[in-house]
C-alpha cells in the first residue's frame, strides 16, 4: 500500500534539491523513493543500435520489469498524437517549435535495449515524463506500452504500475542486467561525440 505520509515527506525533501537540476536527474531522485522496492537506476545509457547508438535518459531495472524513461524538460503547451512524426511545443501565439515524437523515440530506445540485453520487449515499459512547466494540451492517452505523464505525477504513476505487475526478475537478475548496462553508461567522450555527429547526420 502506498504510504502518502512517507511520500509527502519525501517530496518536501526532494523539492529542496530540485532547483537547477536537469530533468533526468529529477527523475533519478524521485526513483530513490523507498516505496519502490528493490531496483537499480542508470542514467544516460548509450545503447548500440546498428552502426550508431541511441541514448536513453533513465532506466530503472526492477523485479517487475525494465522501465525506460524519456525526460522532456519543456515549457509551453504540448500537442501531438501517436501517428505524428513531429510534435509541437507552443510557447506563445507566435512561437512554435517541433520535436520528434517521444513515443516513437522511446520505441527505438526499447528496441535497442531489447536487442542489447536479449530481453523481450514485453518486459520493458515506456515512460515519457514532461516538466511541470508545460501543459499537455493534446497527447495520446496512456496505453499498456507507454505512460505519458508530468513530473509531479510520475512517482504515483510508476508506483501504481509496479504494484499492478508480477515479479519477473529475481534480485540476482536485476543485478546482472545492471552489470551488463554499466559499461555503456560510463562511455568515453569519443562515443558521446560520435553519437552527436550521428544525430546531426540523421537530421539532414
C-alpha positions as CSV (number, residue, x, y, z in Angstrom):
1,X,0.0,0.0,0.0
2,X,1.2,3.5,-0.9
3,X,2.1,5.5,2.2
4,X,1.2,9.1,1.4
5,X,2.8,10.4,4.6
6,X,6.1,9.0,3.6
7,X,5.5,10.3,0.0
8,X,4.8,13.8,1.2
9,X,7.9,13.8,3.4
10,X,10.0,12.5,0.5
11,X,8.6,15.2,-1.8
12,X,9.3,18.0,0.6
13,X,12.9,16.9,1.0
14,X,13.1,16.4,-2.8
15,X,11.9,19.9,-3.6
16,X,14.8,21.3,-1.6
17,X,17.1,19.6,-4.1
18,X,15.1,20.4,-7.2
19,X,16.4,23.9,-8.1
20,X,18.6,23.9,-11.2
21,X,18.6,20.2,-11.7
22,X,18.1,18.6,-15.2
23,X,15.0,16.6,-15.9
24,X,16.7,13.1,-15.9
25,X,18.4,13.9,-12.6
26,X,15.0,14.9,-11.1
27,X,13.6,11.5,-12.3
28,X,16.6,9.7,-10.8
29,X,16.0,11.5,-7.4
30,X,12.3,10.5,-7.5
31,X,13.2,6.9,-8.2
32,X,15.2,6.8,-5.0
33,X,11.8,6.8,-3.1
34,X,12.0,3.8,-0.6
35,X,8.5,2.7,-1.6
36,X,9.5,1.4,-5.0
37,X,11.3,-1.7,-3.6
38,X,14.4,-3.3,-5.0
39,X,15.6,-1.6,-8.1
40,X,18.7,-0.3,-9.9
41,X,18.8,3.0,-11.7
42,X,21.1,4.1,-14.5
43,X,21.3,7.4,-16.4
44,X,22.5,8.4,-19.8
45,X,22.9,5.0,-21.4
46,X,24.4,4.8,-24.9
47,X,22.9,1.6,-26.4
48,X,24.4,0.3,-29.6
49,X,21.9,0.3,-32.4
50,X,23.1,-0.8,-35.8
51,X,26.2,1.3,-36.6
52,X,25.1,4.0,-34.2
53,X,24.0,4.5,-30.6
54,X,20.7,5.6,-29.1
55,X,20.8,7.5,-25.8
56,X,18.3,6.6,-23.0
57,X,17.8,9.2,-20.3
58,X,17.0,6.9,-17.4
59,X,16.5,3.2,-16.9
60,X,15.1,1.6,-13.8
61,X,15.6,-2.2,-13.5
62,X,13.0,-3.6,-11.2
63,X,11.8,-7.1,-10.2
64,X,8.6,-6.3,-12.2
65,X,10.4,-5.3,-15.4
66,X,12.6,-2.6,-17.0
67,X,11.3,1.0,-17.2
68,X,12.7,3.2,-19.9
69,X,12.2,6.8,-19.1
70,X,12.5,9.7,-21.6
71,X,12.6,13.2,-20.0
72,X,11.2,16.2,-21.8
73,X,12.1,19.4,-19.9
74,X,9.8,21.7,-21.9
75,X,7.6,24.6,-21.1
76,X,4.5,25.9,-23.0
77,X,1.7,23.9,-24.5
78,X,2.4,20.4,-25.9
79,X,0.4,19.0,-28.9
80,X,0.9,15.7,-30.7
81,X,-0.5,12.2,-31.4
82,X,0.9,8.8,-31.7
83,X,0.9,8.8,-35.5
84,X,2.7,12.2,-36.0
85,X,6.4,12.2,-36.6
86,X,6.7,15.7,-35.1
87,X,5.0,17.1,-32.0
88,X,4.6,20.8,-31.3
89,X,5.7,22.9,-28.4
90,X,3.7,26.2,-28.4
91,X,5.4,28.9,-26.3
92,X,3.0,31.7,-27.3
93,X,0.8,32.7,-30.2
94,X,3.8,33.4,-32.4
95,X,6.4,30.8,-31.3
96,X,6.1,27.2,-32.1
97,X,8.8,24.5,-32.0
98,X,8.8,21.0,-33.4
99,X,10.3,17.9,-31.7
100,X,10.5,14.3,-32.6
101,X,7.6,12.1,-31.4
102,X,8.8,10.9,-28.0
103,X,6.6,7.8,-28.2
104,X,8.5,6.8,-31.4
105,X,11.8,7.9,-29.8
106,X,11.3,5.6,-26.8
107,X,10.2,2.7,-29.1
108,X,13.6,2.9,-30.7
109,X,15.3,3.0,-27.2
110,X,13.3,-0.1,-26.2
111,X,14.1,-2.0,-29.4
112,X,17.8,-1.2,-29.0
113,X,17.8,-2.2,-25.3
114,X,15.9,-5.4,-26.0
115,X,18.5,-6.4,-28.7
116,X,21.4,-5.5,-26.5
117,X,20.2,-7.3,-23.3
118,X,18.4,-10.2,-25.1
119,X,15.3,-9.4,-23.0
120,X,11.9,-9.4,-24.7
121,X,10.3,-6.0,-25.4
122,X,7.2,-7.2,-23.5
123,X,9.3,-6.9,-20.3
124,X,10.2,-3.3,-21.0
125,X,7.8,-0.3,-20.3
126,X,8.0,3.1,-21.8
127,X,7.6,6.3,-19.8
128,X,7.6,9.9,-21.3
129,X,7.9,12.4,-18.5
130,X,7.3,16.1,-19.1
131,X,8.2,19.1,-17.0
132,X,5.7,20.7,-14.7
133,X,6.4,23.9,-16.6
134,X,4.4,22.7,-19.6
135,X,0.7,21.9,-20.2
136,X,-0.2,18.7,-22.1
137,X,-3.0,20.0,-24.3
138,X,-3.3,17.1,-26.7
139,X,-1.2,14.0,-26.3
140,X,-2.0,10.3,-26.7
141,X,-3.8,8.5,-23.8
142,X,-1.7,6.1,-21.7
143,X,-1.5,2.6,-23.1
144,X,-0.1,-0.8,-21.9
145,X,3.0,0.2,-23.9
146,X,3.6,3.8,-22.8
147,X,2.7,6.1,-20.0
148,X,2.8,9.9,-20.7
149,X,2.9,12.0,-17.5
150,X,4.3,15.1,-15.9
151,X,7.0,15.1,-13.2
152,X,4.6,15.8,-10.3
153,X,2.6,12.7,-11.1
154,X,5.4,10.5,-12.2
155,X,6.1,8.7,-8.9
156,X,2.4,8.0,-8.4
157,X,2.2,6.5,-11.9
158,X,5.3,4.3,-11.7
159,X,4.4,3.1,-8.2
160,X,0.9,2.1,-9.3
161,X,2.3,0.4,-12.4
162,X,4.8,-1.6,-10.3
163,X,2.1,-2.7,-8.0
164,X,-0.1,-4.0,-10.8
165,X,2.7,-6.1,-12.2
166,X,4.0,-9.5,-11.2
167,X,7.7,-10.0,-10.4
168,X,9.5,-11.3,-13.5
169,X,13.2,-10.9,-12.4
170,X,14.9,-12.1,-9.3
171,X,17.2,-9.7,-7.3
172,X,20.2,-11.5,-8.9
173,X,18.8,-11.0,-12.4
174,X,18.2,-7.3,-11.6
175,X,21.9,-7.0,-10.6
176,X,23.0,-8.9,-13.7
177,X,21.1,-6.6,-16.0
178,X,22.6,-3.6,-14.3
179,X,26.1,-5.0,-14.7
180,X,25.5,-5.6,-18.4
181,X,24.4,-1.9,-18.9
182,X,27.1,-0.3,-16.8
183,X,29.8,-0.3,-19.5
184,X,27.5,1.6,-21.9
185,X,26.6,4.1,-19.2
186,X,30.2,5.2,-18.5
187,X,31.2,5.7,-22.1
188,X,34.1,7.7,-23.5
189,X,33.9,11.2,-24.8
190,X,34.6,9.8,-28.2
191,X,31.4,7.7,-28.1
192,X,29.4,10.7,-27.0
193,X,30.9,12.8,-29.8
194,X,30.1,10.2,-32.4
195,X,26.5,9.9,-31.0
196,X,26.1,13.7,-31.5
197,X,27.5,13.5,-35.0
198,X,25.1,10.7,-36.0
199,X,22.2,12.7,-34.7
200,X,23.2,15.7,-36.9
201,X,23.7,13.4,-39.9
202,X,20.2,12.0,-39.5
203,X,18.7,15.5,-39.4
204,X,19.9,16.2,-42.9
